[in-house]
Amino acid sequence: MRLFILGLGYSAGHFARIHGGSFSHIAGSVRDPAPRTDLAGIELHAFAGSRPSQETIERVRGADVLLVSIPPGGAGDPAIAAFGEVLATGRRKIVYLSTIGVYGDHGGGWIDENTPPQSTLERARLRVAAEQAWIDVARGDAAVLRLAGIYGPGRNALATLRAGTARRIIKPGQVFNRIHVDDIASAIMAAIHHGSGGVWNVCDDEPTPPQDVIAYAAELMGVVPPPEEPFATAEMSAMARSFYASSARVSNAKLKHELGITLVHPTYRHGLDALWRSGEGR
């Protein structure tokens, strides 16, 4: 299989490093095509939403699998706008990385893939539109993976504690799910091999208040956790505050049943334990 990744970000890059051996050729787009040691072995193409090169167009045309990790903008999905003519021809498996943020606020209640998206955030509404656009482009053979809060090597509570940037913001009733990039990689691979398209929540088993994750990481490190800060009075950017606008417990039952996923890190504790053993936060 030939793989092209639109948007070689954190999750997509991790997938390529773990499962690269499953593909005969891997190429992907980055904003800056300068050589990167973390993407060694991947053919890099410059793409920042403008007109792609002919070489990039041909690589996309020849791909058997397209992994999409570029967020939509106000004018829609930039990759569909740039590669629409190519995508309209041929057949390929498309995996689109979305977010559980599309569901909006449910007051901490349980939701699943049958729950209609209802977020009031503009970026979430753009995501829903992008999901449907990729489903249409793939003529139904698109796997939409709605990812929970992403963490993993270099991006976790241990790292923020060590850097001195961790905060314990307390908003009563606030819970949300997380997902380790190892489990995202497994979900992507399972979706590629799944016989049809669909929508799956990619999240852990235990939705948790965010302050509990910081406290557990501090316990692993043997340090005092940062003080609690009431959400109502905490100084935060508008973007950071918007992440607290939704509270929900997201089910991953469909992911396990249909894609056969067994999570390596079913809770944040499993994930942080593994990261601590690997040397994170030291």
DRENZA-660235 format. One record per residue (C-alpha): x, y, z; residue in one letter. Coordinates in steps of 0.02 Angstrom, whole numbers, padded with zeros to 5 digits, always signed. Last residue first. Layout:
N
XYZA;...
This chain:
282
+00634+00665+01731R;+00462+00706+01662G;+00462+00569+01531E;+00590+00432+01559G;+00508+00283+01476S;+00442+00222+01643R;+00356+00390+01668W;+00275+00377+01496L;+00210+00203+01534A;+00137+00258+01702D;+00062+00412+01620L;-00030+00307+01492G;-00094+00177+01615H;-00150+00316+01733R;-00236+00412+01592Y;-00346+00260+01565T;-00360+00120+01435P;-00177+00137+01381H;-00143-00011+01265V;-00324-00003+01209L;-00394-00160+01132T;-00467-00111+00964I;-00574-00233+00865G;-00630-00103+00739L;-00816-00138+00756E;-00832-00186+00939H;-00688-00089+01017K;-00717+00072+00921L;-00906+00053+00944K;-00886+00040+01133A;-00779+00198+01144N;-00908+00298+01242S;-00882+00484+01275V;-00916+00560+01446R;-00956+00742+01418A;-00913+00919+01473S;-00894+01055+01343S;-00851+01239+01366A;-00690+01197+01458Y;-00591+01192+01296F;-00655+01367+01259S;-00556+01437+01406R;-00392+01388+01324A;-00441+01474+01162M;-00501+01632+01251A;-00335+01639+01343S;-00336+01602+01528M;-00327+01697+01693E;-00423+01593+01820A;-00572+01678+01904T;-00718+01569+01851A;-00609+01414+01828F;-00560+01412+02011P;-00372+01381+02027E;-00303+01233+02125E;-00120+01247+02173P;+00014+01158+02070P;+00050+00979+02119P;+00188+00948+02247V;+00321+00834+02176V;+00357+00648+02187G;+00358+00626+01998M;+00224+00492+01999L;+00121+00592+02124E;+00137+00748+02015A;+00071+00649+01867A;-00077+00592+01971Y;-00118+00770+02025A;-00106+00834+01846I;-00225+00699+01786V;-00348+00733+01927D;-00353+00919+01882Q;-00422+00876+01710P;-00581+00796+01778P;-00592+00619+01708T;-00671+00519+01567P;-00612+00340+01593E;-00612+00211+01454D;-00502+00304+01331D;-00550+00389+01169C;-00560+00361+00982V;-00743+00389+00938N;-00785+00305+00774W;-00874+00363+00617V;-00894+00249+00467G;-00816+00184+00308G;-00810+00005+00248S;-00707-00154+00252G;-00595-00104+00396H;-00410-00119+00353H;-00377+00067+00352I;-00487+00090+00506A;-00384-00038+00603A;-00224+00053+00557M;-00295+00221+00611I;-00360+00147+00774A;-00190+00071+00815S;-00104+00238+00785A;-00231+00327+00896I;-00195+00198+01031D;-00008+00237+01027D;-00052+00423+01022V;-00132+00407+01194H;-00315+00459+01208I;-00408+00573+01328R;-00587+00590+01385N;-00676+00735+01467F;-00745+00790+01634V;-00799+00957+01710Q;-00929+00941+01848G;-00857+01082+01951P;-00727+01184+01854K;-00558+01176+01939I;-00404+01227+01841I;-00251+01133+01902R;-00109+01210+01802R;+00048+01136+01723A;+00173+01259+01649T;+00324+01223+01760G;+00418+01132+01622A;+00430+00974+01729R;+00244+00986+01766L;+00205+01013+01581T;+00309+00860+01533A;+00228+00747+01662L;+00055+00808+01610A;+00082+00754+01430N;+00150+00804+01259R;+00332+00751+01240G;+00285+00569+01216P;+00096+00547+01223G;-00063+00648+01239Y;-00216+00686+01134I;-00381+00745+01208G;-00513+00639+01120A;-00507+00595+00936L;-00655+00577+00819R;-00598+00456+00686L;-00692+00474+00522V;-00662+00324+00409A;-00705+00368+00230A;-00776+00243+00105D;-00943+00330+00082G;-00908+00404-00088R;-00735+00453-00029A;-00764+00635-00078V;-00936+00632+00007D;-00865+00562+00168I;-00726+00692+00157W;-00854+00833+00141A;-00958+00762+00283Q;-00810+00765+00402E;-00764+00940+00343A;-00939+01006+00384A;-00929+00930+00557V;-00757+01006+00581R;-00818+01179+00529L;-00953+01165+00662R;-00818+01123+00789A;-00714+01275+00740R;-00868+01386+00758E;-00900+01331+00936L;-01083+01301+00979T;-01058+01113+00980S;-01211+01010+00937Q;-01150+00852+00852P;-01290+00722+00852P;-01265+00578+00976T;-01268+00414+00880N;-01077+00405+00890E;-01085+00396+01080D;-01131+00504+01230I;-01127+00486+01419W;-01174+00637+01523G;-01050+00764+01595G;-01163+00912+01559G;-01181+00867+01376H;-01078+01007+01299D;-01023+00998+01119G;-01021+00842+01011Y;-00899+00911+00883V;-00763+00918+01016G;-00744+00730+00995I;-00617+00777+00862T;-00576+00737+00680S;-00440+00633+00597L;-00498+00581+00423Y;-00451+00411+00355V;-00475+00391+00168I;-00457+00226+00076K;-00430+00251-00109R;-00531+00238-00268R;-00497+00330-00429G;-00551+00504-00482T;-00639+00639-00381A;-00491+00649-00264L;-00380+00715-00403V;-00502+00853-00449E;-00528+00901-00267G;-00343+00911-00223F;-00325+01094-00171A;-00503+01130-00112A;-00515+00959-00031I;-00351+00992+00059A;-00404+01166+00116P;-00564+01104+00201D;-00690+01245+00212G;-00672+01433+00185A;-00664+01468+00372G;-00528+01340+00391G;-00530+01152+00409P;-00400+01057+00510P;-00267+00955+00420I;-00242+00775+00479S;-00299+00674+00329V;-00231+00498+00302L;-00248+00447+00119L;-00225+00264+00077V;-00195+00187-00094D;-00097+00340-00148A;-00062+00368-00333G;-00166+00525-00352R;-00094+00598-00192V;+00081+00570-00257R;+00033+00645-00424E;-00036+00802-00343I;+00122+00821-00240T;+00230+00810-00396E;+00119+00937-00483Q;+00152+01059-00341S;+00012+01108-00224P;-00089+01270-00243R;-00113+01351-00072S;-00163+01267+00089G;+00008+01255+00170A;+00082+01113+00070F;+00266+01070+00052A;+00298+00887+00015H;+00402+00768+00121L;+00448+00590+00073E;+00452+00495+00237I;+00607+00395+00284G;+00656+00512+00425A;+00508+00607+00497L;+00576+00637+00672D;+00745+00687+00598T;+00666+00829+00500R;+00729+00891+00332P;+00655+01060+00278A;+00486+01038+00193P;+00403+01178+00293D;+00213+01173+00297R;+00214+00984+00294V;+00133+00859+00176S;+00159+00673+00171G;+00240+00528+00081A;+00251+00346+00129I;+00294+00202+00011H;+00277+00013+00019S;+00171+00026+00175F;+00157-00086+00329S;+00334-00043+00384G;+00281+00134+00422G;+00167+00075+00561H;+00250+00151+00715I;+00340+00299+00635R;+00197+00339+00518A;+00070+00334+00660F;+00176+00451+00765H;+00184+00573+00619G;-00005+00567+00601A;-00031+00602+00786S;+00093+00747+00804Y;+00071+00829+00635G;+00112+00769+00460L;-00036+00856+00377G;-00103+00765+00225L;-00025+00594+00243I;+00000+00492+00084F;+00014+00304+00098L;+00056+00177-00038R;+00000+00000+00000M;
